[in-house]
Amino acid sequence: MSFLIRVTGFFLVIFFLFSGVSAQPSKTDSLKRVAETAANDSVKVSALLQLAFQSIFNDSKTAWQQMEHANRVLVKTKSYPYLETHARYVKAVYYDVTGAADSARFYFESGLEQSRVYGFTDLEVKFRNGLGLNNWNRGHYQTALDLFLQVDQQNKQLEKSKQIPQSTPLNNIGLIYQELGLYEKALEYHRQALEIRLGDPALLAQAATSYNNIGICYYHLKKYKEAEEVYRNGLALAREHKFLRQYYDLAGNIANTLAAMNRYEEAQRYNLEVLNHDPSVKLPDKFLMNISSAAAGIYLNLGKQHLALPLLQKCFALIEQKPELEFYASDVYRYASAYYYSKGDSRKGRAYGDKHQEILEQRFSKRNAESLAEMEIKYQTAEKERKILDQQLVIEHGNLLLARQRSQNIMLVAALIVLALLTGIGYIYFRARQKVREQQLLVNEKQQRLTAVLQATEEERQRIARDLHDGIGQQLSGAILQLESVLHNNGSGTPQTHIGLLVENLRKTSSEVRTLSHQMMPRSLTELGLVPAISDLLNRTFAGTAVQCSFQHHQVVGRFDANTELTLFRVVQELLNNIIRHAYARQVSVNLLHMKDKLRLTVEDDGIGFEPDIVNKGYGLMNIRSRVEGVNGTVLFEQNGQAGTLVTVTVPVNENL
């Protein structure tokens, strides 16, 4: 249930933070008349962009048509840089709301640069805010936080008429702290945003959202009474002003809070109110699925299994319509498992329980992709705390010296006692400092290895990005141009040569995608095993070169643990990269030997060798050490005679029978 509270209302956040309260129907009608009748191109484009922005959140197809109409006028005139930049902002929001996060990021970043060039500071604030939301939605919380802090400062420097509401960056900063689990810090910003919104009639709908955010923070701090009070204040505001979308978000969250206090009957009334919502309000399917699941769970707790089943069936119907919802449906399968076990159907109960566990593992794997950024934030926080502790130690040391000076005027016996005490304190202090140094050495070593892993990961990402941009991206751009040409010639017939070029372009793109996929996770490794994968890697690496390569393997049959196979493959890949880039070798020998409960890999070359310091400081070789130690193995780097290098890797294994 806490997951529902954490993610509910994200669509509303996007809507309000980009656009504020939606335009009234009369204003929309006025804009449509202006767009249809205006003789001035700038007036027409401005009206079209405002209409497109409003349409993004409820009719994306119409929004796209309005954006295209505005772009055609801008292409014809080519004299309105502000409107061109504004059009880029509207397109960025369109892509972000429709789920094309990478395209949205491109338009936000390029629009931000364009705003700086022209000095459009008001648009710069909007682009920066949008880019912050984009990074937040992709899990890059530290980057998003930095952007929102910049928005808060820059927005205050604008003229009042050009500012976005001051509550917007405050709300966003609070949401990032909320994502990072810093709920007390998040509450500071949400309260400031709420105060501003309550004071402005145009922002009352957003005030209801602020009540919701504050309630979520209290819920996660387990201050359920405070959360209930805040949610009830928000519900009263939303009910008074008929903010139905915010009302249903608040109702869903107060239901979870009441359930956490075992007040199931009260909680269920709010859940059922959401499920029987006003049909004029479109609620996200994920939100409805989570509410249905929570309601089913309450019925199970109340012993009303017959009422839980229809709600679970509703959840499964939503998942069937939109399979992507399954990623968020762990509670659905958990309650379904409990239902069937209560009915004595252990087969179905076990099947749904396994599905619940599978989804939890998938979500855990996804969170692992975000863990490095969170680890970095935690490390920086720990480093600051360590510096504060060091300062406190310096102050305490000064106090000890002062006490020693004052003790000189005390009697000799007292002086000896003080001296003995100081000696003991000095010994304790020395031991403490010695432990601090030892711990710091461990931290430094771990940080160096983490840096090596991060650098290797970043280099791989940059390589993939270059491949995508220079190869696949260019070919897809060409295919798009050819498709546009086909569409433009639709009325007069499509030349077969255009279609042929398009097909050839797409074939090349498909081939490059397969190549890139193979580099990221070779099919030969996953399907055939370690020996065929290494053999294939060697053939591809040295094909067409003057380097002579040999590969010998002994007693290596069957398959091994997937992590062990991947580790050894990546080690060979990294060593071959080092040989090609640094060793100037003419011969390379790779050997793989299976000895009872271990695998031994040796990679030998006749190149120029290495400096001993490189083994301890080189990021590539530290990355190899980290990989090998991750599977409880060892690695040894040796000079191979007068020149060349011999690397020996030994890892424990169990055959997968």
N, C-alpha and C positions, 0 to 999 in steps of 0.2 A: 504493500500500500504506500510506503514512503516513496517508491519510485514514481507513482502517480502524482504525488504532491510535488516532486522535484521537477517534473517535465510539463505539468499541466499549464496551459495558457501560453506556451511559447509562440504560437501563431499570433496571439494578441500582442505579445511583446514586440514582435516584428512590426505588426501593423501600427501600433501606437508610436513606437520609437522612430519609425520612418516618416509617418504622415500626420500624427496627431489624430484628432477626432475626424471621422469621415464627413464629407461635405453633405449638406442637406440636399434633398431632391431638387429644390428650387434653384440652388446654385449649380447643380449638375445640368439642369435644363438650360440655364443661362449660358454655361460654357459650351454646350452643344450648339446653341444658336450662334454664338460668336464664331465657333469653328467652321460653321457652314456658310456664314454670311460675310465674315470680315474680309475687307479688301487688302488690309495691311498684312504682309506675310508674318511679321514678328508677332502680331496679335493672334493670328490664326495658330501659329506653332505653339505659343504659350498656352492657349486654350486646349489644344490637342494633348500637350504633355500633362496638363493637370487632369484631363479626363482619363488619360492612360494610367496615370498614377492611381486614381481612384478605382479603376477597373481591375488593377492587378490582383486585388485581394478577394474579388468575387467572380471575375470573368476574364481569365487570362487571355482567351482568344481575342476578345474585343480589345483588350489592352494592347496586344501585339499589333492589331490592325491600326489602332490609333497612333502607336509609335511609328509604324512604317509610313503612315500618311504624313506625320510631322517630319520624318527624315527625308521624304521626297521633296517637301517644300524647302528644307534646309539645303539639300544638294543643289536645288535649282538656284537659290539665292546666294549661298556661300558668303554671307556678310553678317552673320549673327553668332560670333564665337561664344557668347554667354549662353544662348539657347542651345548651341551644339553641345556645350559642356553639360548643360542641364539635361539634355536628351540622353547623354551617356549615363548620367546618374539614374534616370528613370529606368533605363535598360538594365543597369546593374541590380536595382531593386527587383525588377521583373525576374531576372535569373535567380536571385537569392530566394524569392518567395516560391518559385516553381521548382526549386530543388537542384538547380544547376549551379552548385557552389563554386566550381572552378571558373566557369564563365563569369559569374558574379564577381569573383575576386579580380579577374582580369580587368573588368570595366571599372571596379572601384579603384584599383591601383592606377590605371592609366588616366582615369578621370581626376584623381587626386593630383597627379603630376601636371595635367593640363590646367587645373585650377591654380596651381602655384605659378605656372608660366604666365597666365593672364592676370593673376592677382585677384581672382574671384574668391575672396576669403570666406564668404558665406557658403559657397558651394564646397570649398575645401573642408569646412566643418562637417557638412553632410556626408561627403565622401569618406572622411576619416571615421565618422560614426558608423556608417554602413560597413566599412571594412572591419571595424571592431566587432560588429554583430556577426559578420561572416566568419571571422576567426573564432568567435565564441561558439558558433554553431558547429564548427569543425573541431572543437576541443582544444584550440590553442589559447588557453586562458590567460597566460602571462602577456602574450602579444595583444590580446583584446583589452586587458586591463590598462596597458600602457597607452593604447589608442584612446580609450575613454577618458583617461586622465588628461591627455592632450586636448581632447574635445572640450572638456570642462573649462580648461584655462583659455583656450582660443575663443570659445563661444562668448565668454565674458567680455572680451575685447571688441566684439562687434557692436555696431549700432543696434539699438533695441529692436528696430523693425526687421533686422536681418537675422536675429538670433533664433535658434531653436529653443524650445522651453528649457530653462535651467534645470528642471527636474529630470530631463532626459539623460544627460551624462551621469547624474547622481544615481538614478535608478539603474543604469547599466553597470556602474562600478559596483553597486550593491549586489547585482546579479552575479558578477564574476566572483566576488568574495563568497557568495552563496555556493557557487559551483565548487570552489576550493575548500568548502567545509568550514570557512571562517565566519560562522553565523553571527557572532557578536559584532564583528567588524561590518558585516553586511547590514545589520540592523541600523547602524549609525547613518548609512547613506539612504536606506529606504525611508527612515523617519524624516530626513531632510526633504526627500522627494515628495513624501506625503504632505508635509506642511505647505510646500509650494503649490501642490495640486489642489489642496482643499481651499486655498486662497484665490483660485482662478476658476470661474464657472466653466470656462472652455476645457478645463483639464479634469473635471470631476470623474469622468469615466476612467481616466488613468489613475485617479485617487483610489478607486475601487481596486484596481490592479495592485497599487502599492499596499493596500490592506492585505491583499492576498499574499504578496511577497513577504510581508512582516510575519503573517501567520505561519508561513512555511518555515521561516527561520526559528520561530518559537517551537514549532513542532519538532524540528531536528534537534533542538536543545532540550527536548522532552519537557518543555514548560507548557503542558497541554492546556491548563487553565487560561494562561495568557493568550495562547493561540486561539482558543475558543472565543474569548472576548473580542479579539481583533477581527476574526472572521465574522462575528455577528455585527460589528460596526460596519464592515464592508458590505454585508448582505443588506443592512438597512439602507445604506447609501444607494446601492445598485437597485434595490426594490423601489425606492422613492423616485429615482430618475429613469426607471425602466431600462437600465443597462443590463439586458438579459444575458448577453454573452459573458460578462464579468460575474453576474449573479450565479450562473451555472458553474463557473470555475470555483467560486467561493463555496458553493454548496457541496461540490465534490470533495473539497479539502476539509471542510468542517466535518463531513461525514467520516473521513479517515481519522480526524482528531478524536471525535466522540467514540469511534470504535476502539482507538488506542486506550481510552478510559473505560472500556467494557460497557459503554452505554449504547448497546447495539440497536435497540428499538429506535432511539432518536436518530442514530446514524443512518439507519435504513430509510427513514422518511426523507432525508435529504437525497440519498442515492436514487430513490424512486422518483423524486421530483425532477432530477436531472434526466433520468431515462424517459420520463413522460414530458419532455420539454416542449416549449412552443415550437411548432414545425417551421415557423418563419426564421428561426435561428439555426444556422448550419453549424453543428458541432463536429469536430474532427473525429474520424472513425477510431483513432487510437484512444482518444479521450473516452468515447462511448464504450469501447471494449474494456478499458480499465475500470470504469464505473460499474459495468455489468459484472465484471469479475469480482470487484469488491463487494457488491450486493450479494452475489452467490456465496461468497465466503461468510458473510454475516448470517445468511439463512442456514448454512451448515453449522455455524456456531450455536444457532438457536434451535437446532434439531429439526429444521423444516426442509429436509432434503428435497421434497417434491417441488418446492418453490425455487430451489437452486438450479435444477436441471434446465428449465427454459432459458434462464439467463446464460448458462454455460453454452447452450446450443446457439444462442444469439452471438456469443463470442466466436464460436467456430464458424458461423456463417460469415462474419466479418473477415476472419482470417482467410476463408476460402475466396472471398471477393478480392481481398488485398493481401497476398501472401507475405508482403514485407512486414505486416503487423506481427507475424509470428515471433520476430526477434524480441518484441516487448510483451509476449504473452506467457511469461513463466508462471505468473499467478493463476492464469486460466487453467493451465495443465495441472498445477498443484491442487487447485480446488476440484478439478475433474477427477484426479486420482483419489482424493479424499472421498468424493461422492461415491465412486464405484466401489471403493473398499467398504464404505458404510452399507452398501447394498449387497455385499458378499461376492461381488464380481472381482476377484483378485487379479484375473488376467488383464482386464481393462485398467484396473487400478495401478498395476505394475507398469503397464504400457504408458499411461499418462504420466506416471511418476518419472519414468526414464526420459520422457520428452521434456519434462520440467527441468531435469538435471542437465540435459543436452543444451537447452537454451541458456541456462545459467553459465555453462562452460563457454558458450559462444560469446556471451556478453563479457565474461572475464577476459577472453582473448582480445576482444576489441579494446577493453580498458587497458590491456598491456601495451597497446600501441601508443597510448597517451601517457604511460607511466613515466617515461624518460623526462618529459617536460615537468611533471609534478615533482620528480626526484630532484631536478635542478632547482626548483623553487625552494624545496625543503632544505637542500644543501646550502643555498644562499642564506636562508633564515638561520640555520645552525651556525654558519660562519659569523654572522653578525652577533649572535648570542655568545660565541666563543670570544670575540673581541671584547665584548662587555665584561666577561668574566676575567679576561687578562687585565683589563683596566682596574677591576676591583682588587685583583691580586697585587698590582703595583701600589694601590692606595693602602692596602693592608700592610704591605712590606714597609712603606713609609711610616706608618703608625708604629710598627715594631721598632724601627730605628729611633723614633722620637722617645718611645718608652725606655729604650736603652740609655739614651742620653740623660734622661731625668733620673734614672736609677743610680747614676754615679754619686749622687748626694746622700744615698741611703747607707746605712751601716754595712760593714764588710760582710757580715753573715747574710744580710738581706741581699747584698750584691751577688754573693756566691749562689744563693737560691735563684735569683733572677737570671744569672748567667746559665745555671743548669736548665732553667725553664726555656731560655732562649735557644740553648743548644738543642733541646728536644724539639722545640718548634721549628728550628732550622732544619733538623733532620727530617721532620714530617714534611716541611715545605719542599726540601730537596727531593724527597721521594715522590711527592705530589707532582712536582715539575717534571721529574723523570718519567712518570706515568703519562703526563700530558704530552711529552715529546714522543714517547712510544706510540701513543694513540694517534698523534699527528702524523707520524711516519706511516702508520697503517692507513689513515685517511688519505694521505698524499698518494700512496701506492694505489689504493682503490680508485681515487680520482683520476690518476693517470690511465688506468685501465678503462675506466668509464669514458674518458676523453678519447682513447683510441677507438673504442666501440662506436662512440658518437661520430668521430671523424670518418670512420669507415662507412658508417650508415649514411652520413651526409654526402660523401663522395659518390656512393652508389645512387643516392637520390638525384644528385646533380647529373650523373651520367644518364640515368633513365630520363630525367627531364630534357637533357640535350637530345637524346634519341627521339623522344616524343615530339619535341619542338622542331628539330631540324629534319627529321625523317617523316614520321607519321603525321605530324601537324601540317607540314608543307603539302604532303600528298592529299590529306583530307581537304585542305584549303583549295587545292587544285580541283579535287572532285566536286567540291561545293560550287566553284565557278562553272564547271562543266554542267552540273545540274541546273544552275541558274540559266545558263545558255539554252539548255534543253527546254526549260520552262518558258523562257522568253520566245522561243521559236515554236511554241506549241501550236499556234494557229497556222503556221506555214509549213509544218512538217519538220521532223527532227532528223538531221543528217546522221547517217549510220556511223560516220567517222567519229562524231562526238560521243556516241554511245560506246563505241569500241575503245576510245581513249579513257572514258570513264571506267569501264570494266577493267582495263589494264591497270589504271591507277589504284583501283580498289584491291586488285590482286596483289600489287606491290605492298600496299598498306597492310593487307592481311598477312603477307609473308613477314614483314617487319615486326608485326605484333607477335607472331609465333616465335620469331627469333628473340625478341625482348623477353617474352614469357619463358622461353627456354633458358635464357641467361639468369633470370630470377629464380627459377626452380626447374632444373633440367628434367625433362620427361624420362630420360634414360635412368636417372637416379631413382625417381619414384616408382617407375614401372619395372626396371630390370635389375637395379642394385648398384652397389658401389663400384665393382670392377668395370662393368660396361660404361658407367658414367665417367670414371677417370680416363678410360681409354678414349672415349669420345672427346673429352676435354683436351687431352694431349693432341689428338689428331687435328682438332679445330685450332688449337693455339699455335702449333708449329707448321701447319700446312702452308706450303709456299715459302718457307724460310730455309736458311742454310743450317739451322740447328738440327743436330741428330738426336733423336729422343728414343729411349727404350723404356718399356714398362713390363716388369716381371711381378707375378703374384703367385703365392704358394698357399695351398690349403684354404683358400678363401672361397668357400662355397656357401650357398644359402644366403639368407638376409640377416641383418643385424638391426639393433635398435635404430629407429628412424633418426633420432637426434645424433647418434654416433656417426651414422653414415653421412648425414649432412655436414657435421663438423669436419670429418676427414676430407670430404669433397671441397669444402670452403678453404681448408688449410692448403690443399694442393693448388687450388685456384689462386690464393694469395701469394704462395711461393713462386708459382709460374709468372705471375705479374711482376714480382720483384726481380726474377731472373731476366725477364725481357727488358725491364726498364733500367736495371742497374748493373747486372752481372757481366754483360758482354760474353756470354758463354757460347761454346760451339757444341758441347755435348751435355745432355741432361739424362739422368737415370732415375727412374721412380720404381720403388719396390714396395710391395704390400705382403705381409706375412701374418698368417693366423696361427698363434701359439696358445693352445688350450683356451684360457680365459682372457686373452688379450690380443689386440691387433697392433702390429708395429709397421709404421710407414716411414720410409726413408726417401728423401729427395736430395740428389747429389748433382752438382754442376762443376764445370771446369773454368768458371769465370774468375773475376778479379778478387773475390773474397769479400770480407767486410771488416769494418772497424769494430772492436769489442764494445765500444760505447753505444753503437747503433742498436745492439741487441736489447739494451736496457732502456733506450730512449726513443727508438723508432716506433711510430704509431702503428705501422703495419704489423711489425713483429710483436708488439704488445697485444694487438688484436688477436694474433694467432695464439699467444699464451692464454688470453682470456677465454677463447673458444675451447682450447684443449682442457684447461682447468675446469671449465663448465661441465665436462663429462668425466671429471676425476682422472684426467690423463696427465702425462708429462711431456715436455718438449725440450730438446737439447740442440743448440746451435754450435757447430764446430767448424774450424778451418780444415779444408780438405787438402792436406799436404802443403805445397808452396803456394797454391792458388786454389780458388774454388770454395764451395761451401757444402757442408753435409748437415742436413736437418733430420733429426730422428724424433718421431712422435709415437708414443705408446699409450694406448687407451684400453681400459677393461671392457669386455663385451660379453653379452649373452646372446646366443643365436635365437632368432625368432622362429620357433618350430611350428 
